[in-house]
Amino acid sequence: MDWNHYRFRTLWTLPAPPAAVYDVLERPEDYPRWWPQVQEVTRLDDTTGVIRIRSVLPYDMTFTAREVRRDPAAGVLETALSGDIEGWARWTVTPRGTGSLARYDQVVSVRKPLLRRLAVPGRPVFRANHALMMRSGRRGLLRHLRTV
């Protein structure tokens, strides 16, 4: 088993139409306004940016996200990730009742040296840290959607 390899899936049920959710998620440069753990997003061009995140644990993760798929009709946003983490992430937004389901899938390998050294003992803590970050992101998005 590669202790530095992670697969995440998070489901957010949201009381907003899919198009409204997609419109917010396709603007990562605005994430720091509503997602507390997304510290900074610096656009490099129309499809690439550098993102710095920090959750509960005392370390930052910095990576470049490059868009590989943007399909509003299918509700899909997918990026390739490189830097402290390598892999991919994908949002898929679909109708759910009168609102939406935002599904976040991520498959990454950790490249940050400190986290690689702590891979085995830290794995459960890193997974919990990710879950807390995603829970906070959902709360922030819910508040944001009420104002747009």
C-alpha positions in Angstrom: 0.0 0.0 0.0 1.2 3.5 -0.9 0.6 5.4 2.4 1.0 8.7 0.5 -1.9 8.0 -2.0 -5.4 9.2 -1.1 -8.8 8.8 -2.6 -11.5 11.1 -1.4 -15.2 11.4 -2.2 -17.4 14.1 -0.6 -21.1 14.7 -1.3 -22.8 18.0 -0.6 -26.5 18.3 -0.8 -27.3 21.9 -1.5 -30.7 23.8 -1.7 -29.8 25.7 -4.9 -30.2 24.8 -8.5 -27.3 23.0 -10.2 -26.5 26.0 -12.5 -26.1 28.3 -9.5 -23.8 25.9 -7.7 -21.7 25.3 -10.8 -21.4 29.0 -11.4 -19.8 29.4 -7.9 -17.6 26.3 -8.2 -16.2 27.3 -11.6 -14.6 30.4 -10.0 -11.8 29.1 -7.8 -10.4 32.6 -7.4 -13.5 33.4 -5.3 -13.1 30.3 -3.0 -11.2 32.2 -0.3 -14.3 34.5 0.1 -16.5 31.6 1.2 -14.2 28.6 2.0 -12.1 29.5 5.1 -9.4 26.8 4.5 -8.7 28.1 0.9 -6.2 30.7 1.9 -5.2 32.0 -1.5 -5.8 31.4 -5.2 -3.5 33.1 -7.7 -4.6 32.8 -11.4 -1.8 32.2 -13.8 -4.0 32.2 -16.9 -7.6 31.3 -17.9 -7.2 27.6 -17.0 -4.4 27.5 -14.4 -3.9 28.8 -10.9 -1.9 28.3 -7.7 -3.9 27.4 -4.6 -2.8 27.5 -1.0 -4.9 25.7 1.6 -4.7 25.2 5.3 -7.1 23.3 7.5 -6.8 22.5 11.2 -3.3 21.1 11.1 -0.4 23.6 11.2 0.8 23.2 7.6 -0.1 24.7 4.3 -0.5 22.8 1.1 0.3 24.6 -2.2 -0.4 23.2 -5.6 -1.1 24.2 -9.1 -4.6 23.3 -10.5 -4.9 23.2 -14.3 -8.3 22.8 -15.8 -8.7 19.7 -17.9 -12.5 19.6 -18.3 -15.2 22.3 -18.0 -18.6 21.0 -19.1 -21.5 23.1 -17.8 -24.1 20.8 -19.5 -22.8 17.8 -17.6 -22.0 19.8 -14.4 -18.3 18.7 -14.5 -15.2 20.7 -13.5 -12.0 18.7 -13.5 -8.4 19.8 -12.7 -5.0 18.2 -12.8 -3.1 19.0 -9.6 0.7 19.3 -9.1 2.9 20.5 -6.3 2.5 19.4 -2.7 -0.1 17.0 -4.0 -0.2 15.3 -7.5 -3.2 13.9 -9.1 -6.7 15.2 -10.0 -9.9 16.6 -8.6 -13.4 16.8 -10.0 -16.6 18.5 -9.1 -19.8 17.0 -10.6 -23.0 19.0 -9.9 -26.3 17.3 -10.6 -30.0 17.9 -9.7 -31.2 16.5 -6.4 -34.9 17.1 -5.6 -35.4 20.9 -5.7 -31.7 21.5 -5.2 -28.3 20.0 -6.1 -25.8 17.3 -5.3 -22.2 18.5 -5.6 -19.9 15.5 -5.7 -16.2 16.0 -5.1 -13.8 13.3 -6.1 -10.0 13.6 -5.6 -7.2 11.1 -6.2 -3.8 12.4 -5.1 -0.4 11.4 -3.9 1.2 13.6 -1.3 4.6 15.1 -2.4 5.2 17.5 0.5 8.3 16.0 2.3 7.1 16.5 5.9 3.8 14.8 5.2 5.5 12.0 3.3 7.7 11.3 6.4 4.6 11.2 8.6 2.5 9.1 6.2 1.9 6.0 8.3 1.2 7.6 11.7 -0.4 10.7 10.3 -2.8 9.1 7.7 -5.9 9.0 10.0 -5.3 12.5 11.1 -4.7 13.7 7.5 -8.0 12.1 6.4 -9.9 13.7 9.3 -8.3 17.1 8.5 -9.6 16.7 4.9 -13.1 15.8 6.1 -13.1 18.9 8.4 -12.0 21.1 5.5 -14.8 19.7 3.3 -17.4 20.1 6.0 -16.4 23.8 6.4 -16.4 24.3 2.7 -20.0 23.1 2.5 -21.1 25.4 5.3 -19.3 28.4 3.5 -20.9 27.5 0.2 -24.3 27.4 1.8 -23.9 30.9 3.2 -22.5 32.2 0.0 -25.3 30.7 -2.1 -27.8 32.7 0.1 -26.2 35.9 -0.9 -25.8 35.4 -4.7 
